[in-house]
Every structure is written in C-alpha cells, then in structure tokens.
C-alpha cells in the first residue's frame, strides 16, 4: 500500500479536475463501496471544496442529486456508469473529454479505481471509524 500512496497523492492534489470534482468523485466511489472511513474523511473536504451539502446528502443516500453544476453532472454520469456498467457510454465519455480533456478522463477513471481499491481493502480489513464517530452511510442492500 505504501507504493500506491504516490498514485493517491497525484489523484488527491494534482488532477486536472479541480478539488470540487475530485472530492465529488471520491464520494461517489466511497458510496459505491459503503466505505465509512473514506466517506468520513472526504465529506467535509468536498464541502470545503464547494460541493453543496444537499448534493453530498443525495450521494450518501444513493440517489441522483438534484441541482448539480454542469461539471458535477458530467462527473456523476461518467462515474456512476463506470461503477455500475464497468464501462461508459460514448456520450458520457465525450462529455468528459469535451470539458476536462483526455487527461481528465484518465484522472476520473484513476479516482474511481483508486478509491474502489481503497474501499475494497478497508472493507476487507474492517477499518473502523475514528473513535467517537458514527458510520455516516447506510448499507446498500446486496
């Protein structure tokens, strides 16, 4: 995992997406994996980066947020398609390329993949919430 940290450093601080979209994408991945620790670490960062509380709440509840910015809609559609379908439609791909460029596509995929990997590792390891914190996410039915 220490080698993977360099990937995480790039994805957290150097993507072409901006902090608001990067944090939004991280929350989408954390929700997909019901990853309590990652959600707890990133919901406040997303808020600080400018993601509206009602958007964060909708993602937490597993529903499509109303009132997203155009960039958030592009990211939400791309990432949810990627998580659910294991690929994306031509239109979702084109929207990301048109707005964020090819590097933005790779950055978005990288965020989804990296936080999926972390979600898997932490769920298998049963990484606990910090002392005194309650798990913020309800489990999705499986």
C-alpha positions as CSV (number, residue, x, y, z in Angstrom):
1,X,0.0,0.0,0.0
2,X,2.9,2.4,0.6
3,X,3.8,2.2,-3.1
4,X,0.2,3.0,-4.0
5,X,0.4,6.2,-1.9
6,X,2.1,8.0,-4.8
7,X,-0.9,7.4,-7.0
8,X,-3.1,8.7,-4.2
9,X,-1.0,11.8,-3.8
10,X,-1.4,12.6,-7.5
11,X,-5.1,11.9,-7.5
12,X,-5.8,13.9,-4.4
13,X,-3.7,17.0,-5.3
14,X,-2.8,17.2,-9.0
15,X,-5.7,16.1,-11.2
16,X,-7.0,18.3,-14.0
17,X,-10.5,18.1,-12.4
18,X,-10.2,20.6,-9.6
19,X,-10.7,19.9,-5.9
20,X,-14.5,20.1,-6.0
21,X,-14.9,17.5,-8.8
22,X,-12.1,15.3,-7.4
23,X,-13.7,15.2,-3.9
24,X,-17.2,14.6,-5.5
25,X,-15.8,11.6,-7.4
26,X,-14.2,10.3,-4.3
27,X,-17.6,10.5,-2.5
28,X,-19.2,8.6,-5.4
29,X,-16.7,5.8,-5.0
30,X,-17.0,5.7,-1.2
31,X,-20.8,5.4,-1.6
32,X,-20.5,2.6,-4.1
33,X,-18.4,0.6,-1.6
34,X,-20.2,1.9,1.5
35,X,-16.8,2.8,2.7
36,X,-17.5,4.6,6.0
37,X,-13.9,5.7,6.8
38,X,-13.3,7.2,3.3
39,X,-16.7,8.9,3.4
40,X,-16.0,10.3,6.8
41,X,-12.6,11.6,5.7
42,X,-13.9,13.2,2.5
43,X,-17.4,14.6,3.0
44,X,-16.0,17.6,4.8
45,X,-13.3,18.1,2.2
46,X,-16.0,18.0,-0.5
47,X,-18.0,20.6,1.4
48,X,-14.9,22.8,1.8
49,X,-14.1,22.4,-2.0
50,X,-17.6,23.7,-2.8
51,X,-19.8,20.7,-3.2
52,X,-23.2,21.7,-1.8
53,X,-24.5,19.9,1.3
54,X,-27.6,18.7,-0.4
55,X,-25.5,17.1,-3.2
56,X,-23.4,15.3,-0.6
57,X,-26.5,14.1,1.2
58,X,-28.1,12.8,-2.0
59,X,-25.0,10.8,-2.9
60,X,-24.9,9.5,0.7
61,X,-28.5,8.3,0.3
62,X,-27.6,6.6,-3.0
63,X,-29.8,8.9,-5.2
64,X,-29.0,11.2,-8.1
65,X,-28.5,14.7,-6.7
66,X,-30.8,17.5,-7.9
67,X,-29.2,20.9,-8.6
68,X,-25.8,19.7,-9.6
69,X,-23.5,22.0,-11.5
70,X,-22.8,21.1,-15.1
71,X,-19.4,19.7,-14.1
72,X,-20.9,17.7,-11.3
73,X,-23.5,16.2,-13.7
74,X,-20.7,15.2,-16.1
75,X,-18.7,13.6,-13.3
76,X,-21.7,11.9,-11.7
77,X,-22.9,10.4,-15.0
78,X,-19.5,9.2,-16.0
79,X,-18.6,7.7,-12.6
80,X,-21.9,6.0,-11.9
81,X,-21.9,4.5,-15.4
82,X,-18.3,3.3,-14.8
83,X,-19.2,1.8,-11.4
84,X,-22.4,0.2,-12.5
85,X,-21.7,-0.9,-16.0
86,X,-17.9,-1.4,-15.8
87,X,-17.6,0.9,-18.8
88,X,-19.1,4.2,-20.0
89,X,-21.3,5.2,-23.0
90,X,-19.9,7.2,-25.9
91,X,-21.9,10.2,-24.8
92,X,-20.6,10.1,-21.2
93,X,-17.0,9.7,-22.4
94,X,-17.4,12.6,-24.9
95,X,-18.8,14.9,-22.2
96,X,-15.8,14.4,-20.0
97,X,-13.3,14.8,-22.9
98,X,-15.1,18.0,-24.1
99,X,-15.0,19.5,-20.6
100,X,-11.8,18.1,-19.0
101,X,-9.8,16.7,-21.9
102,X,-8.3,13.2,-22.2
103,X,-6.2,13.8,-19.0
104,X,-9.5,14.5,-17.2
105,X,-10.9,11.2,-18.4
106,X,-7.8,9.3,-17.1
107,X,-7.9,11.3,-13.8
108,X,-11.6,10.5,-13.3
109,X,-11.0,6.8,-14.0
110,X,-8.0,6.9,-11.7
111,X,-10.0,8.4,-8.9
112,X,-12.8,5.8,-9.3
113,X,-10.3,2.9,-9.5
114,X,-8.0,4.1,-6.6
115,X,-10.9,4.7,-4.2
116,X,-12.5,1.5,-5.3
117,X,-9.3,-0.3,-4.3
118,X,-9.1,1.5,-1.0
119,X,-12.8,0.7,-0.4
120,X,-12.1,-3.0,-1.0
121,X,-9.0,-3.0,1.2
122,X,-10.7,-1.1,4.1
123,X,-13.9,-3.2,3.8
124,X,-12.0,-6.5,3.9
125,X,-9.8,-5.2,6.8
126,X,-12.9,-3.8,8.5
127,X,-11.2,-0.5,9.0
128,X,-13.0,1.2,11.9
129,X,-14.2,4.7,12.1
130,X,-12.1,7.0,14.3
131,X,-13.1,6.8,18.0
132,X,-16.3,8.6,18.8
133,X,-17.5,8.8,15.1
134,X,-20.6,7.0,13.9
135,X,-20.7,5.4,10.5
136,X,-22.3,8.0,8.2
137,X,-23.6,5.7,5.4
138,X,-26.4,3.3,5.4
139,X,-25.6,0.0,3.8
140,X,-26.8,-0.6,0.3
141,X,-28.9,-3.8,0.0
142,X,-26.9,-6.6,-1.6
